[in-house]
């Protein structure tokens, strides 16, 4: 019976992907799990453009805490219009006897790999702003983050994202609904990426601004933990995209790892251009009230 139900669900989902004539598709994966939900949404902040700053870092990078402080100051400046995400990847994220705990994850390694952006190969701390090449900037060193984020604030508001999650903390099941409204026509295919990140993760960190420089109880913020819908997300809307067209994508019953403190977990969703990989919009939600 379960095999039959799974086959029906797969057939329905496949039909949404294959039918180009559906103007406003709804893609549903699995069924919502849980009985007592913490339900949250972004309705109060959905009506303006936001910027994504990705900070590539590692616990063996002694200059990375300074970048984290800068990112924190930028979030204080821009409030809800800036989302910061810390990706532990590359050489400086490797473990040894002094730094035994790995903070890497599959999605972060994929983004940093040869088919991704190769950010850490340039040396950390480096990052990206909206995964876009701004005038004079490709990979963005921390010293130019403030300037580049300022440029990004002027990017057009292409797609509005209404994001809602329902999390059952007993079952540790996360259910996500993403509603997209394209405010203007757009020429390329777009994809939706859903990830989880965690604040207040305590561990070892090298920090050259301190003496001694080995911090045993460093407070990591914005730490990328996992992808909900794969390292490169899923189809959001196929081109040509007309102004005011919509799409609804539901991802249900994602199992939240028990190693993570769900009181400090955030859902981050962003829509990006499948060809250029530029991030068009990003939203963030704390999954527990």
DAZI-V146339 format. One record per residue. N is the residue number from 1. RES is the residue in one letter. SS is DSSP state (@ for helix, = for strand, . for the rest). D_CENTER is the distance of its C-alpha to the mean C-alpha in whole Angstrom. Layout:
BEGIN
N & RES & SS & D_CENTER
N & RES & SS & D_CENTER
END
This chain:
BEGIN
1 & X & . & 36
2 & X & @ & 32
3 & X & @ & 32
4 & X & @ & 34
5 & X & @ & 31
6 & X & @ & 28
7 & X & @ & 30
8 & X & @ & 30
9 & X & @ & 27
10 & X & @ & 26
11 & X & @ & 28
12 & X & @ & 27
13 & X & @ & 23
14 & X & @ & 25
15 & X & @ & 27
16 & X & @ & 24
17 & X & @ & 23
18 & X & @ & 26
19 & X & . & 28
20 & X & . & 27
21 & X & . & 30
22 & X & . & 27
23 & X & . & 27
24 & X & . & 24
25 & X & . & 23
26 & X & = & 22
27 & X & = & 20
28 & X & = & 20
29 & X & = & 19
30 & X & . & 21
31 & X & . & 23
32 & X & . & 22
33 & X & . & 23
34 & X & . & 24
35 & X & . & 27
36 & X & . & 26
37 & X & . & 22
38 & X & = & 20
39 & X & = & 19
40 & X & = & 17
41 & X & = & 16
42 & X & . & 15
43 & X & @ & 18
44 & X & @ & 20
45 & X & @ & 17
46 & X & . & 16
47 & X & . & 19
48 & X & . & 18
49 & X & . & 16
50 & X & . & 13
51 & X & = & 11
52 & X & = & 8
53 & X & = & 10
54 & X & = & 9
55 & X & = & 12
56 & X & = & 13
57 & X & = & 15
58 & X & . & 18
59 & X & . & 20
60 & X & . & 23
61 & X & . & 22
62 & X & . & 25
63 & X & . & 23
64 & X & @ & 20
65 & X & @ & 21
66 & X & @ & 22
67 & X & @ & 19
68 & X & @ & 17
69 & X & @ & 20
70 & X & @ & 19
71 & X & @ & 16
72 & X & @ & 17
73 & X & @ & 20
74 & X & @ & 18
75 & X & @ & 16
76 & X & @ & 19
77 & X & @ & 20
78 & X & @ & 18
79 & X & @ & 17
80 & X & @ & 15
81 & X & @ & 15
82 & X & = & 12
83 & X & = & 9
84 & X & = & 9
85 & X & = & 7
86 & X & = & 10
87 & X & = & 10
88 & X & = & 13
89 & X & . & 15
90 & X & . & 18
91 & X & @ & 22
92 & X & @ & 21
93 & X & @ & 19
94 & X & . & 22
95 & X & . & 24
96 & X & . & 28
97 & X & . & 30
98 & X & . & 29
99 & X & . & 26
100 & X & . & 26
101 & X & . & 22
102 & X & . & 19
103 & X & . & 16
104 & X & . & 14
105 & X & . & 13
106 & X & @ & 13
107 & X & @ & 10
108 & X & @ & 10
109 & X & @ & 14
110 & X & @ & 13
111 & X & @ & 11
112 & X & @ & 14
113 & X & . & 17
114 & X & . & 19
115 & X & . & 18
116 & X & . & 15
117 & X & . & 15
118 & X & . & 17
119 & X & . & 16
120 & X & @ & 18
121 & X & @ & 21
122 & X & @ & 22
123 & X & . & 22
124 & X & . & 19
125 & X & . & 18
126 & X & = & 17
127 & X & = & 14
128 & X & = & 13
129 & X & = & 13
130 & X & . & 11
131 & X & . & 12
132 & X & . & 15
133 & X & . & 19
134 & X & = & 20
135 & X & . & 24
136 & X & . & 25
137 & X & = & 22
138 & X & . & 20
139 & X & . & 18
140 & X & = & 18
141 & X & = & 20
142 & X & @ & 19
143 & X & @ & 23
144 & X & @ & 21
145 & X & @ & 18
146 & X & @ & 20
147 & X & @ & 22
148 & X & @ & 19
149 & X & @ & 17
150 & X & @ & 20
151 & X & @ & 20
152 & X & @ & 17
153 & X & . & 18
154 & X & . & 21
155 & X & . & 19
156 & X & . & 20
157 & X & . & 18
158 & X & . & 18
159 & X & = & 16
160 & X & = & 16
161 & X & = & 14
162 & X & = & 15
163 & X & = & 13
164 & X & = & 15
165 & X & = & 15
166 & X & = & 18
167 & X & = & 18
168 & X & = & 21
169 & X & . & 21
170 & X & . & 24
171 & X & . & 23
172 & X & . & 20
173 & X & = & 18
174 & X & = & 15
175 & X & = & 16
176 & X & = & 14
177 & X & = & 15
178 & X & = & 14
179 & X & = & 16
180 & X & = & 16
181 & X & = & 19
182 & X & = & 20
183 & X & . & 22
184 & X & . & 23
185 & X & . & 24
186 & X & = & 22
187 & X & . & 23
188 & X & . & 21
189 & X & . & 19
190 & X & = & 15
191 & X & = & 12
192 & X & = & 10
193 & X & = & 7
194 & X & = & 6
195 & X & = & 5
196 & X & = & 7
197 & X & = & 8
198 & X & = & 11
199 & X & . & 14
200 & X & . & 17
201 & X & = & 17
202 & X & = & 21
203 & X & = & 22
204 & X & = & 24
205 & X & = & 23
206 & X & = & 25
207 & X & . & 26
208 & X & . & 28
209 & X & . & 29
210 & X & . & 30
211 & X & . & 34
212 & X & . & 33
213 & X & . & 30
214 & X & = & 29
215 & X & = & 27
216 & X & = & 27
217 & X & = & 25
218 & X & = & 23
219 & X & = & 20
220 & X & = & 16
221 & X & . & 14
222 & X & . & 10
223 & X & = & 10
224 & X & = & 8
225 & X & = & 10
226 & X & = & 9
227 & X & = & 8
228 & X & . & 10
229 & X & . & 11
230 & X & . & 11
231 & X & . & 10
232 & X & . & 10
233 & X & . & 10
234 & X & = & 13
235 & X & = & 16
236 & X & = & 15
237 & X & = & 18
238 & X & . & 21
239 & X & . & 23
240 & X & . & 25
241 & X & = & 23
242 & X & . & 25
243 & X & . & 25
244 & X & . & 24
245 & X & . & 24
246 & X & = & 21
247 & X & = & 19
248 & X & = & 18
249 & X & = & 16
250 & X & = & 16
251 & X & = & 15
252 & X & = & 17
253 & X & = & 18
254 & X & = & 15
255 & X & = & 17
256 & X & . & 15
257 & X & . & 17
258 & X & . & 20
259 & X & . & 19
260 & X & . & 16
261 & X & . & 18
262 & X & @ & 16
263 & X & @ & 18
264 & X & @ & 15
265 & X & = & 12
266 & X & = & 9
267 & X & = & 7
268 & X & = & 4
269 & X & = & 5
270 & X & = & 6
271 & X & = & 10
272 & X & = & 11
273 & X & = & 15
274 & X & . & 15
275 & X & . & 18
276 & X & . & 17
277 & X & . & 13
278 & X & . & 13
279 & X & = & 10
280 & X & = & 13
281 & X & = & 11
282 & X & = & 8
283 & X & = & 8
284 & X & = & 8
285 & X & = & 11
286 & X & = & 13
287 & X & . & 14
288 & X & . & 17
289 & X & . & 20
END
